[in-house]
Amino acid sequence: MREKIKTSLFFGVLMVMPSINSFAVLAQQPKLILQITVDQLRADLPKKYRHHMGGKGFNYLYNSGVEYLNANHLHANTETIVGHTTLATGATPAIHGMVGNIWYNRSLNRLVYNVEDENFPILSKNADVDKNVEIDPTQKKARSSGRSPVNINVSTFSDELALFTANKAKIFSVSVKDRSAIAMAGHKGKAFWFSKSSGDFITSSYYYDTYPSWVSAWNNNNYEKFYENTAWSLSLDKSKYLMADKDEQAGEVKFPLFNNIFPHHYGDLSNKYFNTFLTLSPAGDELTVKFAKSIIEEENLGADDITDYLSVSLSSTDYVGHVFGPSSLEMEDNLIRLDKSLANLLNYVHEKVGLENTLIVLSADHGGADTVAANQSNGLTAKHVALPDWKSLFASSSLKNKVKDPSSVLLSYSHPYVYLDHKKIKQLGLDLKDVQQELADILSKNESIEVAIPSYKIKNGIHPNNSIYRSIANNYNEKRSGDIHLVFKPNYFINDMDGLKVAAHHGSPWRYDTHVPIIFSGKCIESKQVTKNVSTLDISTTLAAIIGTKMPSGSTGNILTEAINTLTPNKCLPAATVF
């Protein structure tokens, strides 16, 4: 009888032990992961203006977290969707498939927008995103109004978190930009983005059949009206700014009413560009943070012992960079206001969840170049690049002996890719590799082009083993990339963004576009600066290691060991010392 009792006790303890161990592990997990992505935040920019900032935004993250000083994207086409998807998946574009904001789909015979999906229309009928924007004026193809993450080929960290918690983790993402929110939400989360048509935060039927009641209520409050008949004015006395004499510079975009000097007026709601002007200023980030706070409140994020996830992608820095340039008075004031928005968000998270219960990671989808004028004033060679004269270029090739109009073999040019008509080249009895090589050779002679490499060489690894070519290979996806990848010389760029001439751009493999901040903060992470080479591929891999999830399916990043909890709970610095 005693033996039976001992045996029963033994197996009873074994049955209980997994629960005890699981609880112990669970108790160490953050209640909330807050992933903050600042669009076009080149790594040096916050530090350039740090002296203006308080202690609860950027400085809180710098002072309390692990800062990686030498963090870079490892792909060549440093655009919004490419960077966000890399941050979300830990995979290169070659693997996750989002090779550019736009690419040519050979099955559909047209250019496609990265997150378009006609199967999942936007829920708001009056809130089509960029409904009048043509993504290729030569083809007159408008973007589909539907949106989903279907084009992302691999899992994100947030997908793995959902699987790890049997879909009990609450996963949300918000941004002004649809592609930013959708990439970070992954396939399992909920994504919201700002409609310039309606001034609402919207989503598609991929995520909901109808809006949650709190979202409808939020939109009905018309928070954008707060900015009606106001202006973006300087936060400080102008004399205190480093860029005080840089309020009006060559190349800045001068919109009617909004202008290119302070104050920048929004106008009233009758102004058809009213909501666009909000996104060209710190107001876009302020609205995004306000909506993010509502997600935390209404969806009870961080309220239990199951780790939840919230991605907040802040887009205003990108728009300000494009319109005014990184070295402008507007950028300086934007970052001062961004710091306040970050402090607002972090303070709210501390009130609702506790920063001691929150793991924060901040990074950027890409950096950005200074304006041509700013570079030239510093003695650097810089230039606005004109689109190639395709007719003349093709006419100078041997194609002129095969077809009346040699340029007819060009399907599309969507930077950085040249897409050729494979069927037509075959019909002409030509070898595709020979055509790619000849055209690449001709393009390479252009004074503005640093690299023109045919895809057959990228595919087969026939290229020099240096960082530029490796980044091009990291961007190459056989089904979506073009026949030739172009890289312009440093500080050379096409002065165009959706048909608008802009002050500055990004999209290259040069360091000013790839160097971004990576900061992990919270949940007993020891504050330090790390100088080793790291990449944005490492972020989702590290998050997976911290939580214990399966690695995202395409991830190739390393675990950032400095970001793993290095302090025992009783030695953690309480966030209340700052907030």
C-alpha positions as CSV (number, residue, x, y, z in Angstrom):
1,M,0.0,0.0,0.0
2,R,2.9,2.4,0.9
3,E,4.6,1.6,-2.4
4,K,1.4,2.5,-4.2
5,I,1.2,5.7,-2.3
6,K,4.9,6.6,-3.0
7,T,4.3,5.7,-6.7
8,S,1.2,7.9,-6.9
9,L,3.1,10.8,-5.2
10,F,6.0,10.4,-7.6
11,F,3.9,10.5,-10.7
12,G,1.8,13.3,-9.2
13,V,4.9,15.4,-8.7
14,L,6.0,14.7,-12.3
15,M,2.6,15.8,-13.5
16,V,2.8,19.0,-11.6
17,M,6.5,19.8,-12.4
18,P,5.9,20.9,-16.1
19,S,3.3,23.4,-14.9
20,I,5.6,24.8,-12.3
21,N,8.4,25.1,-14.8
22,S,6.1,26.6,-17.4
23,F,4.8,29.2,-14.9
24,A,8.4,30.1,-13.8
25,V,9.3,30.7,-17.5
26,L,6.1,32.6,-18.1
27,A,6.7,34.8,-15.1
28,Q,9.9,36.0,-16.7
29,Q,8.4,37.0,-20.0
30,P,7.4,40.6,-20.8
31,K,3.7,41.3,-20.7
32,L,4.2,43.4,-23.9
33,I,6.7,43.7,-26.7
34,L,6.6,47.2,-28.1
35,Q,8.4,47.4,-31.5
36,I,8.9,51.0,-32.6
37,T,10.1,51.7,-36.2
38,V,10.9,55.2,-37.2
39,D,10.7,55.5,-41.0
40,Q,13.9,57.0,-42.5
41,L,15.6,57.4,-39.1
42,R,19.3,57.4,-40.1
43,A,21.2,56.4,-37.0
44,D,22.9,59.7,-36.4
45,L,19.8,61.9,-36.5
46,P,18.5,61.5,-32.9
47,K,21.9,62.1,-31.5
48,K,22.4,65.2,-33.6
49,Y,19.6,66.9,-31.8
50,R,19.7,65.0,-28.5
51,H,20.5,68.1,-26.6
52,H,17.0,69.4,-27.3
53,M,15.3,66.3,-25.9
54,G,13.9,65.4,-22.5
55,G,14.6,62.3,-20.5
56,K,11.5,60.2,-21.4
57,G,11.8,59.6,-25.1
58,F,15.0,58.9,-27.1
59,N,17.1,59.6,-24.0
60,Y,15.2,57.1,-21.9
61,L,15.9,54.4,-24.5
62,Y,19.6,55.4,-24.9
63,N,20.1,55.6,-21.2
64,S,18.3,52.4,-20.2
65,G,18.9,50.0,-23.1
66,V,21.4,48.3,-25.2
67,E,22.4,50.5,-28.2
68,Y,24.0,48.9,-31.2
69,L,26.2,51.6,-32.7
70,N,27.0,49.7,-35.9
71,A,23.7,48.3,-37.1
72,N,22.8,48.1,-40.8
73,H,20.4,46.7,-43.3
74,L,22.1,44.2,-45.5
75,H,20.0,44.6,-48.7
76,A,20.4,47.0,-51.6
77,N,17.0,48.4,-52.1
78,T,16.4,50.3,-48.9
79,E,12.7,51.2,-49.2
80,T,9.9,51.1,-46.7
81,I,8.4,47.7,-47.4
82,V,11.8,46.0,-47.8
83,G,13.0,47.3,-44.5
84,H,9.9,46.7,-42.5
85,T,9.5,43.2,-43.7
86,T,13.2,42.5,-42.9
87,L,12.6,43.8,-39.4
88,A,9.6,41.6,-39.0
89,T,11.0,38.4,-40.5
90,G,14.7,38.4,-39.9
91,A,15.0,37.4,-43.5
92,T,16.5,39.2,-46.5
93,P,14.3,40.3,-49.4
94,A,15.7,37.3,-51.4
95,I,13.8,35.1,-49.0
96,H,10.8,37.2,-47.7
97,G,10.1,38.4,-51.3
98,M,9.3,42.1,-50.7
99,V,12.0,43.3,-53.0
100,G,10.6,46.8,-53.4
101,N,7.7,49.0,-52.8
102,I,6.7,48.1,-56.4
103,W,7.7,45.3,-58.7
104,Y,6.7,43.8,-62.0
105,N,4.5,40.8,-61.8
106,R,5.1,38.7,-64.9
107,S,1.9,36.6,-64.3
108,L,-0.3,39.7,-64.2
109,N,1.8,41.6,-66.8
110,R,1.8,44.7,-64.8
111,L,3.5,46.5,-61.9
112,V,2.1,45.6,-58.5
113,Y,2.1,47.5,-55.2
114,N,3.7,45.4,-52.4
115,V,0.6,44.8,-50.2
116,E,-2.1,45.1,-52.7
117,D,-4.7,42.3,-52.7
118,E,-8.0,42.7,-54.5
119,N,-9.4,39.7,-52.5
120,F,-9.5,41.8,-49.3
121,P,-11.0,45.2,-49.9
122,I,-10.6,48.1,-47.5
123,L,-13.5,48.2,-45.1
124,S,-14.2,51.9,-45.5
125,K,-15.7,52.8,-48.8
126,N,-14.6,56.4,-48.7
127,A,-11.0,55.7,-47.6
128,D,-9.3,54.2,-50.6
129,V,-5.5,54.6,-50.1
130,D,-3.9,56.6,-52.9
131,K,-6.9,55.8,-55.1
132,N,-5.8,58.3,-57.8
133,V,-2.1,57.5,-57.7
134,E,-0.8,55.6,-60.8
135,I,2.3,53.6,-60.0
136,D,3.5,53.7,-63.6
137,P,2.4,56.6,-65.7
138,T,3.5,54.8,-68.9
139,Q,1.1,51.9,-68.1
140,K,-1.8,53.8,-66.5
141,K,-2.1,51.0,-63.9
142,A,-3.7,52.1,-60.6
143,R,-3.1,50.4,-57.3
144,S,-5.6,47.8,-56.2
145,S,-7.6,49.1,-53.2
146,G,-7.4,45.7,-51.4
147,R,-4.7,45.1,-48.8
148,S,-3.1,42.0,-47.1
149,P,0.2,40.5,-46.2
150,V,-0.2,37.6,-48.7
151,N,3.0,38.6,-50.6
152,I,5.2,38.1,-47.6
153,N,6.7,34.7,-48.3
154,V,7.8,33.7,-44.7
155,S,6.7,34.1,-41.2
156,T,7.2,37.1,-39.0
157,F,8.2,37.1,-35.3
158,S,4.6,38.1,-34.5
159,D,3.3,35.1,-36.5
160,E,5.6,32.8,-34.4
161,L,4.4,34.5,-31.2
162,A,0.8,33.8,-32.2
163,L,1.7,30.1,-32.8
164,F,3.7,29.9,-29.6
165,T,0.7,31.1,-27.5
166,A,-2.0,29.2,-29.3
167,N,-3.3,32.5,-30.7
168,K,-3.8,33.9,-27.3
169,A,-1.3,36.7,-27.8
170,K,-2.8,39.9,-28.9
171,I,-0.9,41.3,-31.9
172,F,-1.5,44.7,-33.4
173,S,0.3,47.1,-35.7
174,V,-0.4,50.7,-36.6
175,S,1.2,53.3,-38.9
176,V,0.4,56.1,-41.3
177,K,1.5,53.8,-44.1
178,D,-0.4,50.6,-45.0
179,R,2.8,48.7,-46.0
180,S,4.5,49.5,-42.7
181,A,1.6,48.4,-40.6
182,I,0.9,45.2,-42.6
183,A,4.5,44.0,-42.7
184,M,4.9,44.3,-38.9
185,A,1.5,42.7,-38.1
186,G,2.5,39.6,-40.2
187,H,-0.1,37.1,-41.2
188,K,-1.7,36.7,-37.8
189,G,-1.9,40.2,-36.3
190,K,-4.3,43.1,-36.9
191,A,-3.1,46.1,-38.9
192,F,-4.4,49.7,-39.1
193,W,-3.2,52.6,-41.2
194,F,-4.1,56.2,-41.9
195,S,-6.2,57.1,-44.9
196,K,-5.3,60.4,-46.5
197,S,-8.7,60.4,-48.2
198,S,-10.8,60.2,-45.0
199,G,-8.5,61.1,-42.1
200,D,-9.4,57.7,-40.5
201,F,-7.4,54.8,-39.4
202,I,-8.6,52.0,-41.6
203,T,-8.0,48.3,-42.3
204,S,-9.1,45.6,-44.8
205,S,-11.3,42.6,-44.8
206,Y,-8.2,40.4,-44.3
207,Y,-8.3,41.5,-40.7
208,Y,-12.0,42.1,-39.8
209,D,-15.4,41.7,-41.3
210,T,-16.4,45.0,-39.7
211,Y,-14.6,47.5,-37.6
212,P,-14.4,46.9,-33.9
213,S,-16.8,49.4,-32.2
214,W,-14.0,51.3,-30.5
215,V,-12.3,51.9,-33.9
216,S,-15.5,53.3,-35.4
217,A,-15.9,55.5,-32.3
218,W,-12.3,56.7,-32.6
219,N,-12.8,57.6,-36.2
220,N,-16.1,59.3,-35.5
221,N,-14.2,61.6,-33.1
222,N,-12.4,63.1,-36.1
223,Y,-9.2,63.8,-34.2
224,E,-7.6,65.3,-37.4
225,K,-10.0,68.3,-36.9
226,F,-7.8,69.3,-34.0
227,Y,-5.3,70.5,-36.6
228,E,-7.8,72.5,-38.7
229,N,-6.7,76.1,-39.3
230,T,-3.5,75.6,-37.3
231,A,0.1,75.3,-38.4
232,W,3.2,73.3,-37.7
233,S,5.3,75.9,-35.9
234,L,8.7,75.8,-34.3
235,S,8.7,74.2,-30.8
236,L,11.6,76.4,-29.5
237,D,12.9,79.9,-30.1
238,K,14.5,79.8,-33.5
239,S,17.9,80.9,-32.2
240,K,18.2,77.7,-30.3
241,Y,18.2,75.5,-33.4
242,L,21.3,74.0,-34.9
243,M,19.7,74.4,-38.3
244,A,18.3,77.9,-37.6
245,D,19.7,79.2,-40.9
246,K,18.4,76.2,-42.9
247,D,14.7,77.1,-43.0
248,E,14.7,77.6,-46.8
249,Q,17.1,75.6,-48.9
250,A,17.6,74.6,-52.5
251,G,15.5,71.6,-53.5
252,E,12.9,71.7,-50.8
253,V,9.4,71.0,-52.0
254,K,7.2,74.1,-51.9
255,F,3.5,73.1,-51.6
256,P,0.9,75.8,-52.0
257,L,-0.2,76.9,-48.5
258,F,2.1,74.5,-46.7
259,N,5.1,76.2,-48.1
260,N,8.8,75.4,-47.3
261,I,9.3,77.8,-44.5
262,F,7.9,77.9,-41.0
263,P,5.1,78.0,-40.1
264,H,3.6,75.3,-42.3
265,H,-0.2,75.8,-42.5
266,Y,-2.6,72.9,-42.7
267,G,-5.6,74.9,-43.8
268,D,-9.1,73.8,-43.2
269,L,-10.9,70.6,-44.1
270,S,-11.9,72.0,-47.5
271,N,-8.2,71.8,-48.5
272,K,-7.9,68.5,-50.4
273,Y,-4.4,68.1,-49.2
274,F,-5.2,68.7,-45.5
275,N,-4.7,65.1,-44.4
276,T,-1.6,64.8,-46.6
277,F,-0.1,67.9,-44.9
278,L,-0.7,66.2,-41.6
279,T,1.5,63.3,-42.7
280,L,4.2,65.7,-43.9
281,S,4.6,67.0,-40.4
282,P,4.9,65.7,-36.8
283,A,1.1,65.6,-36.7
284,G,1.1,62.2,-38.5
285,D,3.1,60.6,-35.7
286,E,1.0,62.3,-33.0
287,L,-2.1,60.8,-34.5
288,T,-0.4,57.4,-34.8
289,V,0.6,57.4,-31.2
290,K,-2.9,58.5,-30.1
291,F,-4.4,55.5,-32.0
292,A,-1.7,53.2,-30.6
293,K,-2.7,54.2,-27.0
294,S,-6.3,53.4,-27.9
295,I,-5.2,49.9,-29.0
296,I,-3.5,49.3,-25.7
297,E,-6.5,50.5,-23.8
298,E,-9.3,49.0,-25.8
299,E,-7.7,45.6,-26.5
300,N,-6.2,45.3,-23.0
301,L,-2.6,44.7,-24.2
302,G,-0.2,43.6,-21.5
303,A,-3.1,42.8,-19.1
304,D,-2.2,39.2,-18.4
305,D,0.8,36.8,-18.3
306,I,0.7,36.0,-22.0
307,T,3.1,38.3,-24.0
308,D,1.3,40.7,-26.3
309,Y,2.8,42.5,-29.3
310,L,2.3,46.1,-30.5
311,S,4.2,47.6,-33.5
312,V,4.1,51.3,-33.9
313,S,5.7,52.6,-37.1
314,L,6.1,56.3,-37.2
315,S,6.2,57.7,-40.7
316,S,6.6,61.5,-40.4
317,T,10.4,61.5,-40.4
318,D,10.3,59.8,-43.8
319,Y,8.0,62.4,-45.3
320,V,9.9,65.3,-43.7
321,G,13.2,63.8,-45.0
322,H,11.8,63.6,-48.6
323,V,10.3,67.0,-48.6
324,F,12.9,69.1,-46.7
325,G,15.9,66.8,-46.3
326,P,17.6,65.4,-43.2
327,S,19.7,68.5,-42.6
328,S,16.9,71.0,-42.4
329,L,15.2,73.1,-39.8
330,E,12.1,71.0,-40.4
331,M,13.9,67.8,-39.6
332,E,15.4,69.2,-36.4
333,D,12.0,70.3,-35.1
334,N,10.3,67.1,-36.3
335,L,12.7,65.1,-34.2
336,I,12.1,67.3,-31.2
337,R,8.4,66.6,-31.6
338,L,9.0,62.9,-32.3
339,D,10.8,62.7,-29.0
340,K,7.8,64.1,-27.3
341,S,5.5,61.6,-29.1
342,L,7.8,58.7,-28.0
343,A,7.7,60.0,-24.4
344,N,4.0,60.2,-24.6
345,L,3.7,56.6,-25.8
346,L,6.3,55.3,-23.3
347,N,4.6,57.1,-20.4
348,Y,1.3,55.6,-21.4
349,V,2.7,52.1,-21.6
350,H,4.3,52.6,-18.2
351,E,0.9,53.6,-16.7
352,K,-1.0,50.7,-18.3
353,V,1.5,47.9,-18.4
354,G,4.7,49.1,-16.6
355,L,7.9,49.6,-18.5
356,E,9.4,47.0,-16.2
357,N,7.0,44.5,-17.8
358,T,7.7,45.7,-21.3
359,L,10.4,44.9,-23.8
360,I,11.0,47.7,-26.3
361,V,13.0,47.6,-29.5
362,L,13.5,50.6,-31.7
363,S,14.9,50.6,-35.2
364,A,14.3,52.1,-38.6
365,D,13.3,50.6,-42.0
366,H,16.2,52.6,-43.7
367,G,18.2,55.8,-43.5
368,G,18.3,58.5,-46.1
369,A,20.6,60.7,-48.1
370,D,21.1,64.4,-47.6
371,T,20.0,66.7,-50.3
372,V,22.1,67.3,-53.4
373,A,22.5,70.9,-52.4
374,A,23.6,70.0,-48.9
375,N,26.1,67.5,-50.1
376,Q,27.5,69.9,-52.7
377,S,27.9,72.6,-50.1
378,N,30.0,70.2,-48.1
379,G,32.3,69.6,-51.1
380,L,30.8,66.2,-52.0
381,T,29.8,65.1,-55.5
382,A,26.0,64.8,-55.7
383,K,23.5,64.9,-58.5
384,H,19.9,64.5,-59.5
385,V,19.7,61.7,-61.9
386,A,17.5,61.7,-65.0
387,L,15.7,58.5,-66.1
388,P,17.7,56.7,-68.8
389,D,16.7,57.5,-72.4
390,W,15.5,53.9,-73.0
391,K,14.9,54.3,-76.8
392,S,18.5,55.5,-77.3
393,L,19.9,53.0,-74.9
394,F,18.2,50.0,-76.6
395,A,18.9,51.4,-80.1
396,S,22.6,51.3,-79.3
397,S,22.5,47.6,-78.7
398,S,22.5,44.7,-81.1
399,L,18.8,44.5,-80.7
400,K,18.5,47.1,-83.5
401,N,19.4,44.3,-85.9
402,K,16.5,42.1,-84.8
403,V,13.6,44.4,-84.2
404,K,12.3,47.7,-85.5
405,D,11.9,49.2,-82.1
406,P,14.5,47.7,-79.8
407,S,13.0,49.4,-76.7
408,S,9.9,47.3,-77.1
409,V,11.7,44.5,-75.2
410,L,11.5,46.7,-72.1
411,L,8.5,45.8,-69.9
412,S,9.2,48.3,-67.1
413,Y,11.7,50.2,-65.1
414,S,10.9,50.3,-61.4
415,H,14.0,51.3,-59.6
416,P,16.3,49.6,-59.0
417,Y,15.1,47.0,-61.5
418,V,15.0,46.9,-65.3
419,Y,12.4,44.3,-66.5
420,L,12.7,42.7,-69.9
421,D,10.2,40.9,-72.1
422,H,11.4,37.3,-71.9
423,K,8.9,36.0,-74.4
424,K,9.8,38.6,-77.0
425,I,13.5,38.0,-76.6
426,K,13.0,34.3,-77.1
427,Q,10.9,34.9,-80.2
428,L,13.7,37.0,-81.6
429,G,15.9,34.0,-81.2
430,L,18.2,35.7,-78.7
431,D,19.7,34.4,-75.5
432,L,18.3,36.2,-72.4
433,K,21.7,36.2,-70.7
434,D,23.4,37.8,-73.7
435,V,20.7,40.5,-73.8
436,Q,20.9,41.2,-70.0
437,Q,24.7,41.4,-70.2
438,E,24.9,43.7,-73.2
439,L,22.3,46.1,-71.7
440,A,24.0,46.0,-68.4
441,D,27.3,46.9,-70.1
442,I,25.7,49.8,-71.8
443,L,24.1,51.1,-68.6
444,S,27.4,50.7,-66.8
445,K,28.9,53.4,-69.1
446,N,26.4,55.9,-67.8
447,E,28.3,58.5,-65.6
448,S,25.6,58.3,-62.8
449,I,25.6,54.5,-62.5
450,E,28.0,52.7,-60.1
451,V,26.7,49.1,-60.8
452,A,24.5,47.5,-63.4
453,I,24.5,43.8,-62.9
454,P,22.4,41.3,-64.8
455,S,20.3,38.9,-62.8
456,Y,21.9,35.7,-64.2
457,K,25.1,36.8,-62.5
458,I,23.3,37.5,-59.3
459,K,21.5,34.2,-59.4
460,N,24.7,32.3,-60.0
461,G,26.9,34.3,-57.6
462,I,29.1,35.5,-60.4
463,H,30.1,38.9,-58.9
464,P,32.7,40.4,-56.7
465,N,32.6,39.5,-53.0
466,N,32.1,42.9,-51.5
467,S,29.4,44.5,-49.5
468,I,27.6,46.2,-52.4
469,Y,27.3,43.1,-54.5
470,R,26.3,41.0,-51.4
471,S,23.5,43.5,-50.7
472,I,22.3,43.2,-54.3
473,A,22.3,39.4,-54.0
474,N,20.4,39.7,-50.7
475,N,17.7,41.7,-52.6
476,Y,17.4,39.2,-55.5
477,N,14.2,37.2,-55.6
478,E,14.0,35.2,-58.9
479,K,10.2,35.6,-59.2
480,R,10.0,39.4,-58.5
481,S,13.4,41.0,-59.2
482,G,14.2,42.5,-62.5
483,D,16.7,41.5,-65.2
484,I,19.2,44.2,-64.3
485,H,19.8,45.7,-60.9
486,L,21.0,49.4,-61.0
487,V,22.9,51.1,-58.2
488,F,23.6,54.8,-58.7
489,K,26.8,56.4,-57.4
490,P,26.8,57.8,-53.8
491,N,24.6,60.8,-53.4
492,Y,23.1,60.4,-56.9
493,F,19.4,59.7,-57.0
494,I,16.3,60.0,-59.2
495,N,14.4,63.0,-58.1
496,D,11.0,61.4,-58.0
497,M,8.5,60.0,-55.5
498,D,5.2,58.9,-57.0
499,G,5.6,61.6,-59.6
500,L,6.7,64.3,-57.2
501,K,10.1,66.0,-57.2
502,V,11.6,65.7,-53.8
503,A,14.5,67.2,-51.8
504,A,16.1,63.9,-50.8
505,H,15.7,60.2,-51.3
506,H,16.8,56.7,-50.2
507,G,16.9,53.2,-51.8
508,S,20.6,52.5,-52.2
509,P,23.1,50.2,-50.5
510,W,25.2,53.1,-49.4
511,R,25.9,53.5,-45.7
512,Y,23.7,56.6,-45.3
513,D,20.7,54.5,-46.4
514,T,21.6,51.3,-44.5
515,H,22.9,52.6,-41.1
516,V,20.0,52.6,-38.6
517,P,19.6,52.5,-34.8
518,I,18.9,49.3,-32.9
519,I,18.0,49.7,-29.3
520,F,16.6,47.1,-26.9
521,S,15.3,48.5,-23.7
522,G,13.3,47.2,-20.7
523,K,12.7,44.0,-18.9
524,C,16.0,43.9,-16.9
525,I,18.2,44.6,-19.9
526,E,21.5,46.1,-18.8
527,S,22.3,49.5,-20.3
528,K,25.3,49.5,-22.6
529,Q,26.7,50.5,-26.0
530,V,27.8,47.7,-28.3
531,T,30.2,48.4,-31.2
532,K,30.2,45.0,-33.0
533,N,28.7,44.7,-36.5
534,V,25.0,43.7,-36.3
535,S,22.1,43.8,-38.8
536,T,18.4,44.3,-38.8
537,L,18.1,40.6,-39.5
538,D,19.1,40.1,-35.8
539,I,16.0,41.8,-34.3
540,S,13.3,39.2,-34.9
541,T,15.8,36.4,-34.2
542,T,16.6,37.9,-30.8
543,L,12.9,38.5,-30.0
544,A,12.2,34.8,-30.8
545,A,15.1,33.8,-28.5
546,I,13.9,36.0,-25.7
547,I,10.3,34.6,-25.8
548,G,11.3,31.1,-26.7
549,T,9.3,30.9,-29.9
550,K,10.3,29.0,-33.1
551,M,12.5,31.2,-35.2
552,P,10.7,33.0,-38.1
553,S,10.8,30.6,-41.0
554,G,13.2,32.6,-43.3
555,S,15.3,34.2,-40.6
556,T,19.1,34.2,-40.9
557,G,19.9,36.7,-38.2
558,N,22.1,36.2,-35.1
559,I,20.9,36.4,-31.5
560,L,21.9,39.7,-29.9
561,T,23.1,38.3,-26.6
562,E,23.4,41.7,-25.0
563,A,19.6,42.1,-25.3
564,I,18.8,38.9,-23.4
565,N,17.9,39.7,-19.8
566,T,21.3,40.2,-18.1
567,L,20.1,41.5,-14.7
568,T,18.2,39.6,-12.0
569,P,14.8,41.1,-11.3
570,N,15.8,42.5,-7.9
571,K,18.6,44.5,-9.6
572,C,16.5,46.0,-12.4
573,L,16.4,49.8,-12.4
574,P,12.7,50.7,-11.8
575,A,11.3,52.7,-14.7
576,A,9.6,54.9,-12.0
577,T,12.9,56.6,-11.5
578,V,12.3,58.3,-14.9
579,F,8.5,58.2,-15.4
